[in-house]
Amino acid sequence: MRTSIQQKLLVYLALLPVLLFFIGPILWFLALALRPPETAFTVPPQFIFTPTLKAFEYTFLEPGNNRNQLLNSVIVSSGATLLSLPFSVSAAYALSRFQLRAKRFLMLWYISLLMAPPIVFLIPYFVVMARLGWVGTHASMIIVLQTITIPFSIWLLKSFFDEVPDELEEAALVDGANRLQALLRITLPLALPGIIVTSMFAFVFSWNNTVFPLVLSNQRTATLPLGTLSYFATTGVTWNYIAATAIVTMIPPMIIFLLLGRYIVRGLTFGAVKG
Amino acid sequence: MLAPSVIVLFSLIIYPMGFALVNSFYFWNLQTSPSPVQFIGLSNYQMVFQITPFIDSLRNTLILSIGGTFIEFWFGMGIALLLNSQLRGMTIARTILIMPTTVAPIVVGFLFRYMFYEGSGLFSWLLTSLGFAVPERGLLGSSQTALASIAVADIWEWTPFFAIVLYAGLLSVPEEIVDAARVDGASRVQMFWRIILPLIKPTAVIIIMIRFMQLFNMFDLVFVLTRGGPGTASRTLSYNLYYEGLVNYNIGLAAAMTWLIVVIVTIIINVYILIAFKDWEW
């Protein structure tokens, strides 16, 4: 279809404020992290200021502030992702390759778990972890996160396994390989990009999760999103520190989503939409 | 090969559910006792309605999920149609649009708490400058605007999700069908309603379902923006449960509420599944 100059102009004119609306709050918060504290709440808002890295220095260079939470976030998110992989890879492979009577039921059960309110599971876990004395451990968070990472990864991974042609595996079976060898030598390497994409999504979902650490962590094991909260809970809200912590929290998921490129549609829809 | 995942998930689900079911019949406040105190039958279920704003929370939750999904879908659809113009710079536009979706909901809460700040917040200031009346106690402090403000933050984060997925859907609409319709003299509007929308319906139904449930479970934004306030003006079901269970430590009552929510959610999910996965190839 030929578009006239006026039509093109109209599209850009409509899109510009929209994009401004979506990027604005992020840039405004970045500005908050960089501005001198006394300019944070002026009326009218101050758009010009001398940037300073003091908030980042305070939160991430000084020991005992947020550096540890960054480490905790890495431990909990990688732990939750790695722990889910053996369970989800084997289940996704089976659901993709074999005609099972329970297939439909299982797939729907997994997706229902993804739709369930996390808070519902949380209170019983809290009471039990408290009794076991596990509250404040990384393990407690990693275990409870499996309610999200396993079902999500199964759905997404199945869509990747579905794309590896059955024939390749059958050819290997004809050549005398057994099912396990065929899986390990043929299907798994071909599905590897899918497994990596799935892990990256599982990592981001775990990274951004706040509900579980909010209840299951303590001061020593708090994750980075909770770091923002710590400045909020204390008296005298220190918004520059909140902003600095928040900006650092945002960076890993942003980088990962930029890397994921064309897989984003698929990941965000649990593999239900190929994109 | 399925057994490990089923066993792990089953134990992770069945345990809390069973725990909640048993304790929903007991009086048990964790502040006063480390274990259930007394069997009280169905009293907890009664008290959910009597002493917690359960109905108000349910109403807020429904307003938020229905309104939020509706606005995000159509706003996202509009953006997807703009992106579909295939002009230069749409890759950059898409990249910018992905940004909000990557931000942790709790951080989105802080972004908007700052934007909504009384007087000096960028959003409040813009509204005032444009001549709109901003409530004296701020957008988050007024019961008229608190819930809507939470919705605005969620719309900011998740409209791009609809835009990106629907744009992918639009790209997969076959060129020939659109051309044929044009030859037959269909207008742009007709083409959208009669051809494009039916073709992307399966995608649309699935993402509407995902988003509706995420909104229905809304917790993080409420926690940072309003804590359900002022009063109970913006309290959602999830926040109400959190408040009873992990602020008041009223475990028995929270357990009863858990089951009421599970029943509601199960009904909604099943209705959706019937619609969304009707013609699904397993």
Interface residues (C-beta under 8 A of the other chain):
Chain A: T3 Q7 K8 V11 Y12 A14 L15 V18 L19 F21 F22 I23 G24 P25 I26 W28 F29 L32 A40 F41 T42 V43 P44 P45 P86 F87 S88 S90 A91 Y93 A94 L95 L100 K103 R104 L106 M107 L108 Y110 I111 S112 L113 M115 A116 P117 P118 I119 V120 F121 L122 I123 P124 Y125 F126 V127 V128 R131 I143 V144 Q146 T147 I150 P151 I154 V204 W207 N208 N209 T210 V211 L214 V215 P225 T228 L229 F232 W239 I242 A243 A246 T249 M250 P253 M254 I256 F257 L258 I264 V265 L268 T269 F270 A272 V273 G275
Chain B: M1 L2 P4 S5 V6 V8 L9 L12 I13 Y15 P16 F19 A20 L30 P34 I79 L82 L83 S85 L87 G89 A93 T95 I96 L97 I98 M99 P100 T101 T102 V103 A104 P105 I106 V107 F110 L111 F112 Y114 M115 Y117 G119 S120 L122 W125 S129 W156 T159 P160 F161 I164 V165 A168 G169 T203 I206 I207 M209 I210 M213 Q214 F216 N217 F219 D220 F223 V224 L237 S238 L241 Y242 G245 L246 I251 A254 A255 T258 I261 V262 V265 T266 I269 I273 F277 W282
